[in-house]
């Protein structure tokens, strides 16, 4: 069971577990095997998530303000 308490000064929830706030972005490894070995070395249960790099279309800031022609109507 995790030890949690409310900080009386700020009202934040505190924990005695230093790894409780480690999110998805905090740990990354070069390989799946390295990730598994790290988790097993610490006695943790783990779930390996593959890194997903979204495909972004490179646009200039000015593209937000380009003239796109008159608004389309239902007659067109």
C-alpha positions in Angstrom: 0.0 0.0 0.0 1.3 3.4 -0.9 1.8 6.0 1.9 -0.1 9.2 0.9 -0.9 12.3 3.0 -2.0 15.8 2.3 0.5 18.6 2.7 -1.2 21.0 5.2 0.6 24.1 3.9 -0.1 23.8 0.2 -2.9 21.2 0.1 -0.9 18.9 -2.2 -1.0 15.2 -1.9 2.4 13.9 -0.9 3.8 10.4 -1.0 6.6 8.4 0.5 7.3 6.6 -2.8 9.9 8.6 -4.8 8.8 6.9 -8.0 5.1 7.6 -7.7 5.2 10.6 -10.0 7.3 9.0 -12.7 5.2 9.4 -15.8 5.5 7.9 -19.3 8.0 10.4 -20.5 10.3 10.1 -17.5 11.9 6.7 -18.4 13.1 5.8 -21.8 15.4 3.0 -22.9 17.4 2.1 -26.0 15.8 -1.3 -26.3 12.9 -3.4 -25.0 15.3 -5.7 -23.3 17.0 -2.9 -21.4 13.6 -1.7 -20.2 12.6 -5.1 -19.0 16.0 -5.7 -17.3 15.7 -2.3 -15.4 12.2 -3.1 -14.2 13.1 -6.7 -13.1 16.2 -5.4 -11.3 14.0 -3.1 -9.2 11.3 -5.8 -8.7 8.7 -3.8 -10.5 5.8 -5.0 -12.6 6.1 -3.5 -16.0 4.3 -2.7 -19.3 6.5 -1.9 -22.2 5.1 0.8 -24.5 6.6 1.4 -27.9 7.6 4.9 -28.6 5.3 6.5 -31.1 6.5 9.5 -33.1 3.6 11.4 -34.7 3.9 12.4 -38.3 3.7 16.2 -38.4 3.3 18.3 -41.4 5.9 21.1 -41.3 4.2 24.4 -41.7 5.3 28.0 -41.3 3.5 30.3 -38.9 2.5 32.5 -41.8 0.4 29.6 -43.2 -2.1 30.3 -40.5 -2.9 33.6 -42.2 -2.8 32.7 -45.9 -5.8 33.7 -48.1 -7.7 30.5 -48.9 -10.2 32.1 -51.2 -13.9 33.1 -50.6 -15.9 30.8 -48.2 -17.6 27.9 -49.9 -21.3 28.0 -50.3 -23.8 25.2 -50.9 -24.4 26.5 -54.4 -20.7 25.8 -55.4 
